[in-house]
């Protein structure tokens, strides 16, 4: 007998079909009652092959054993989840996280449970266009355990769900009808304004940042800004979905610092160093200096003593640079005989002092090895010179070339309006 749906399920179905994640709804016997279009692609099966069958029948005993505890907690009114390696065709094996949460009716009874499957193979899970429909106040939206917000074209909050209220420790009635800048502060508004404007122009966009003032402390969050359009394609508002990527971001950074190193010098690789810079300078309340170090006279070492001697000198200098800064600072090899150092500092005076210390460190290593090698060092400060990683690197590089042009074996801060 085919599965029947009441008319009340239709708004949910329309909303679920615009969500770029596989969604299913299951009864108390773990039979699939509904799934959206992405679920069909994810499972590689048709509606006829899926609906009315149990999770055990669809994906096997091992899958049901992993899901059963989470289903039991969800039917007890608790949001839960689990991870497992998906092995069913047509896709190759991939790890996924399944969130399971209750579908509660107006009497407080759990009538069914929803599941959302998220691919966690990627560094940061993107949930593009989770909300792209106008149906935003139904039961599914309010129960989903992910912060959702709907704003009109003037960026006034018109809907917030329970998860958002819990995240920011604010009641819905205190947020609705107010501008983003009033609710989350002017600084946060100015930071996010370009992304809202992009969504208002009709394009989905994403923004990852360290968010302060949350109920559980500062967290790395990723927000997607999705335009809501009418039947004529006119943007009438913006949906936002915010995903907590804090643990993943921290784990990535720890992994990069531990394994992504230059094979010759054991300094951080160029890619890892740039990622570390981007992550570190994201907080505008912390002051960093980026030092671009280029060795003077290094080519002569290779020419006169051979590349083995040059390699040993590079490794010794990298080790000395690491010893010249704090453990939480970073030393990376940019390429050839160029190094980068990112360090917390206290203003221009602190940065200048550390730059001189780094220059002297290189000089001491060269003297011990009997080489006529020195260092030209340029540096730039964040956030005062730039909060953009590539721009900060460009400024430090410019300052380094000025140091070389002015006689080498010296340090030079980047100054606005100067070029190499």
RAQUI-V113055 format. One line per field, one symbol per residue. psi: psi as a letter, one per 40 degrees, with the letter a starting at -180 (. if undefined). A space follows every 10 residues. Layout:
# RAQUI-V113055
psi=???
This chain:
# RAQUI-V113055
psi=hihiiideed ddddddeehf ihhihiaeef hhdiiidddd ddefiidded heiiddddei dddddddddd ddddeeehha iiiihheiie iihihihhhh iihhaeeehh diiiihhhhe didhhhghfd hfiegeeidd ddehfhhiih iaeefhhehi iddddddefh iddedheiid dddeiddddd dedddddddd eehhiihhih hifidfahih ihhhhhihia eeehheahhi hhhhfddddd dddddddddg ihddeeiiid dddddddddd edheehhihh hhhhhheddd ddddeidddd dddddddddd ddeeiideih hihdibfhii hhihigaddd dddddddddd ddddddddef ighahhhiii iheddiehdd dddddddddd dddddeeifi ihihhheii.
